[in-house]
Amino acid sequence: MSNSSLASLSAKQLKKAALVRERLDKLQAQLEDILGVTATPSAAASSGRKAAAKPTRRRRRKFSPAARAKLSAAAKRRWAKRKAAGKTTL
């Protein structure tokens, strides 16, 4: 919107426009979160918004020592079975 058209609006209309803009910005942010897309700095600047923060990486889940032991034992059993069968590749 240009400044001349903003000047012709009433206070009530300006408040309503500001509320609509906030809702649009929130919905845009939600859409970007769902799609895993971040706003480019140029797109954010042209729309008058700040650039989206760099998304944080998810931490890898850690196996408990008991779970690691189970996985190790299962792998060793598989390898022993293959070795006994005379296979050279897994």
ROSE-4610 file (N, C-alpha, C; in Angstrom, 1 decimal, always signed):
// ROSE-4610
residu = [M/M/M/S/S/S/N/N/N/S/S/S/S/S/S/L/L/L/A/A/A/S/S/S/L/L/L/S/S/S/A/A/A/K/K/K/Q/Q/Q/L/L/L/K/K/K/K/K/K/A/A/A/A/A/A/L/L/L/V/V/V/R/R/R/E/E/E/R/R/R/L/L/L/D/D/D/K/K/K/L/L/L/Q/Q/Q/A/A/A/Q/Q/Q/L/L/L/E/E/E/D/D/D/I/I/I/L/L/L/G/G/G/V/V/V/T/T/T/A/A/A/T/T/T/P/P/P/S/S/S/A/A/A/A/A/A/A/A/A/S/S/S/S/S/S/G/G/G/R/R/R/K/K/K/A/A/A/A/A/A/A/A/A/K/K/K/P/P/P/T/T/T/R/R/R/R/R/R/R/R/R/R/R/R/R/R/R/K/K/K/F/F/F/S/S/S/P/P/P/A/A/A/A/A/A/R/R/R/A/A/A/K/K/K/L/L/L/S/S/S/A/A/A/A/A/A/A/A/A/K/K/K/R/R/R/R/R/R/W/W/W/A/A/A/K/K/K/R/R/R/K/K/K/A/A/A/A/A/A/G/G/G/K/K/K/T/T/T/T/T/T/L/L/L]
num = [1/1/1/2/2/2/3/3/3/4/4/4/5/5/5/6/6/6/7/7/7/8/8/8/9/9/9/10/10/10/11/11/11/12/12/12/13/13/13/14/14/14/15/15/15/16/16/16/17/17/17/18/18/18/19/19/19/20/20/20/21/21/21/22/22/22/23/23/23/24/24/24/25/25/25/26/26/26/27/27/27/28/28/28/29/29/29/30/30/30/31/31/31/32/32/32/33/33/33/34/34/34/35/35/35/36/36/36/37/37/37/38/38/38/39/39/39/40/40/40/41/41/41/42/42/42/43/43/43/44/44/44/45/45/45/46/46/46/47/47/47/48/48/48/49/49/49/50/50/50/51/51/51/52/52/52/53/53/53/54/54/54/55/55/55/56/56/56/57/57/57/58/58/58/59/59/59/60/60/60/61/61/61/62/62/62/63/63/63/64/64/64/65/65/65/66/66/66/67/67/67/68/68/68/69/69/69/70/70/70/71/71/71/72/72/72/73/73/73/74/74/74/75/75/75/76/76/76/77/77/77/78/78/78/79/79/79/80/80/80/81/81/81/82/82/82/83/83/83/84/84/84/85/85/85/86/86/86/87/87/87/88/88/88/89/89/89/90/90/90]
x = [+0.8/+0.0/+0.9/+0.4/+1.2/+0.8/+1.7/+1.4/+0.2/-0.1/-1.3/-2.6/-2.6/-3.8/-3.9/-2.8/-2.9/-3.4/-3.0/-3.5/-5.0/-5.6/-7.0/-7.8/-7.2/-7.9/-8.2/-9.3/-9.6/-8.8/-8.8/-8.0/-8.5/-9.9/-10.5/-10.0/-10.0/-9.5/-8.1/-7.3/-5.8/-5.6/-6.4/-6.2/-6.6/-7.7/-8.2/-7.1/-6.6/-5.5/-4.3/-3.9/-2.8/-3.1/-4.3/-4.7/-4.6/-5.1/-5.1/-3.7/-2.8/-1.4/-0.7/-1.0/-0.5/-0.9/-2.2/-2.7/-2.1/-1.9/-1.2/+0.2/+0.9/+2.3/+2.4/+1.5/+1.4/+1.1/+0.2/-0.2/+1.0/+1.6/+2.8/+3.9/+4.1/+5.1/+4.7/+3.5/+3.0/+3.2/+2.9/+3.0/+4.5/+5.3/+6.8/+7.3/+6.7/+7.1/+6.7/+5.4/+4.9/+5.7/+6.0/+6.7/+8.2/+8.7/+10.1/+10.9/+10.2/+10.8/+11.1/+12.2/+12.4/+12.3/+11.9/+11.8/+13.2/+13.4/+14.6/+14.8/+16.0/+16.1/+15.5/+15.6/+15.0/+13.5/+12.9/+11.4/+10.9/+11.6/+11.2/+11.4/+12.4/+12.6/+11.5/+11.2/+10.2/+8.8/+8.5/+7.2/+7.2/+8.4/+8.5/+8.7/+9.0/+9.2/+10.7/+11.0/+12.4/+12.6/+13.8/+14.1/+14.0/+13.5/+13.3/+14.6/+14.6/+15.8/+16.2/+17.5/+18.0/+17.4/+16.7/+16.1/+17.2/+16.8/+17.7/+17.7/+18.8/+18.8/+18.2/+17.5/+17.0/+18.2/+18.2/+19.2/+18.9/+19.9/+19.7/+19.4/+18.5/+18.1/+19.2/+19.5/+20.5/+19.9/+20.6/+20.2/+20.7/+20.0/+20.5/+21.6/+22.4/+23.4/+22.8/+21.7/+21.1/+20.6/+20.1/+19.6/+20.8/+21.9/+23.1/+23.7/+23.6/+24.1/+23.2/+21.9/+21.0/+21.3/+21.5/+21.8/+23.1/+24.1/+25.4/+25.3/+24.6/+24.4/+23.7/+22.7/+21.9/+22.8/+23.6/+24.5/+25.5/+26.1/+27.1/+26.5/+25.2/+24.5/+24.3/+24.0/+23.8/+25.1/+26.2/+27.5/+28.0/+27.7/+28.1/+27.3/+26.1/+25.2/+25.7/+26.1/+26.6/+28.0/+28.8/+30.1/+30.0/+29.1/+28.9/+28.3/+27.6/+27.0/+28.0/+29.2/+30.2/+30.1/+29.3/+29.1/+30.3/+30.8/+31.9/+31.4/+30.2/+29.7/+28.4/+28.1/+26.8/+25.8]
y = [-1.2/+0.0/+1.2/+2.2/+3.5/+4.3/+5.3/+6.2/+7.0/+7.4/+8.3/+7.5/+6.2/+5.4/+5.1/+5.0/+4.8/+6.0/+7.2/+8.4/+8.6/+8.0/+8.2/+7.2/+6.3/+5.3/+5.8/+5.4/+5.8/+4.9/+5.3/+4.6/+3.2/+3.0/+1.7/+0.8/+1.4/+0.6/+0.2/+1.1/+0.8/-0.3/-0.3/-1.3/-2.7/-2.7/-3.9/-4.4/-3.5/-3.9/-4.5/-3.9/-4.4/-5.8/-6.0/-7.3/-8.4/-8.0/-8.9/-9.2/-8.2/-8.4/-9.4/-9.2/-10.1/-11.6/-11.7/-13.1/-13.7/-12.9/-13.4/-13.8/-13.0/-13.3/-14.6/-14.8/-16.0/-17.2/-17.1/-18.2/-18.5/-17.5/-17.7/-18.5/-18.1/-18.8/-20.2/-20.5/-21.8/-22.7/-22.1/-22.8/-23.2/-22.2/-22.4/-23.5/-23.6/-24.6/-26.0/-26.1/-27.3/-27.8/-26.9/-27.3/-27.4/-26.9/-27.0/-26.0/-24.9/-23.9/-22.6/-22.0/-20.7/-19.6/-18.4/-17.3/-16.8/-16.5/-16.0/-14.5/-14.0/-12.7/-11.6/-11.8/-10.9/-10.9/-12.1/-12.2/-11.6/-11.8/-11.2/-9.7/-9.2/-7.8/-7.1/-7.7/-7.1/-7.1/-8.1/-8.1/-7.3/-6.7/-5.9/-6.7/-8.0/-8.9/-9.1/-9.6/-10.0/-11.4/-11.7/-13.0/-14.0/-15.2/-16.3/-16.7/-17.1/-17.6/-18.9/-19.3/-20.5/-21.7/-22.6/-23.7/-24.5/-25.0/-25.8/-27.2/-27.9/-29.3/-30.1/-31.2/-32.1/-32.9/-33.1/-34.0/-35.4/-36.2/-37.6/-38.3/-39.2/-40.0/-41.0/-41.1/-42.0/-43.3/-44.4/-45.7/-45.9/-46.6/-46.9/-48.0/-48.1/-49.2/-50.6/-50.8/-52.1/-52.3/-51.3/-51.4/-51.6/-50.9/-51.1/-52.5/-53.1/-54.4/-55.4/-55.2/-56.1/-56.0/-54.8/-54.7/-55.3/-55.2/-55.8/-57.3/-57.8/-59.3/-59.8/-59.1/-59.6/-59.5/-58.5/-58.4/-59.5/-59.8/-60.9/-62.2/-62.4/-63.7/-63.8/-62.7/-62.7/-63.0/-62.4/-62.6/-64.0/-64.6/-66.0/-66.9/-66.7/-67.5/-67.4/-66.3/-66.1/-66.8/-66.7/-67.3/-68.8/-69.3/-70.8/-71.3/-70.5/-70.9/-70.8/-70.2/-70.1/-68.9/-67.9/-66.7/-65.8/-65.1/-64.2/-62.7/-62.4/-61.1/-61.1/-60.0/-59.9/-59.5]
z = [+0.0/+0.0/+0.0/-0.7/-0.7/+0.5/+0.8/+2.0/+1.8/+0.6/+0.3/+0.6/+0.3/+0.6/+2.1/+2.8/+4.2/+4.9/+4.4/+5.1/+5.0/+4.0/+3.8/+4.6/+5.3/+6.1/+7.5/+8.1/+9.4/+10.4/+11.7/+12.7/+12.8/+12.7/+12.9/+11.7/+10.5/+9.3/+9.4/+10.0/+10.1/+11.1/+12.2/+13.2/+12.6/+11.9/+11.3/+10.3/+9.5/+8.5/+9.2/+10.4/+11.1/+11.7/+12.1/+12.6/+11.5/+10.4/+9.2/+8.8/+8.8/+8.5/+9.5/+10.8/+11.8/+11.6/+11.3/+11.0/+9.8/+8.7/+7.5/+7.8/+8.6/+8.9/+9.8/+10.7/+11.5/+10.7/+9.8/+8.9/+7.9/+7.5/+6.6/+7.3/+8.6/+9.4/+9.6/+9.9/+10.1/+8.9/+7.7/+6.5/+6.2/+6.5/+6.3/+7.2/+8.5/+9.4/+8.9/+8.4/+7.9/+6.7/+5.8/+4.6/+4.8/+5.9/+6.1/+5.3/+4.9/+4.1/+4.9/+4.7/+5.4/+4.4/+4.8/+3.9/+3.5/+2.2/+1.8/+2.3/+2.5/+3.0/+2.1/+0.8/-0.2/-0.1/+0.0/+0.1/+1.4/+2.5/+3.7/+3.7/+3.1/+3.0/+2.2/+1.1/+0.2/+0.9/+1.8/+2.4/+3.7/+4.1/+5.3/+6.5/+6.4/+7.6/+7.8/+9.0/+9.2/+8.6/+8.3/+7.7/+8.8/+8.4/+9.4/+10.0/+11.2/+11.9/+11.3/+11.4/+10.9/+11.7/+11.1/+11.9/+12.6/+13.8/+14.6/+14.2/+14.3/+13.9/+15.1/+14.7/+15.8/+16.3/+17.6/+18.2/+17.9/+17.7/+17.5/+18.8/+18.7/+19.9/+20.2/+21.4/+21.9/+22.3/+21.9/+22.4/+23.9/+24.7/+26.0/+25.9/+26.9/+26.8/+26.6/+27.2/+27.0/+25.6/+25.0/+23.6/+22.7/+22.9/+22.1/+22.2/+23.5/+23.7/+22.9/+22.9/+22.2/+20.7/+20.2/+18.7/+18.4/+19.2/+19.0/+19.0/+20.0/+20.1/+18.8/+18.4/+17.2/+16.0/+15.8/+14.7/+14.7/+15.9/+16.0/+15.7/+16.1/+15.7/+14.2/+13.6/+12.1/+11.4/+11.9/+11.3/+11.5/+12.7/+12.9/+12.0/+11.8/+11.0/+9.6/+9.1/+7.7/+7.6/+8.6/+8.6/+8.5/+9.3/+9.4/+8.0/+7.3/+6.1/+4.9/+5.2/+4.2/+3.3/+3.7/+2.8/+3.1/+2.1/+2.3/+2.4/+1.9/+2.0/+2.8/+3.4/+4.2/+3.2]
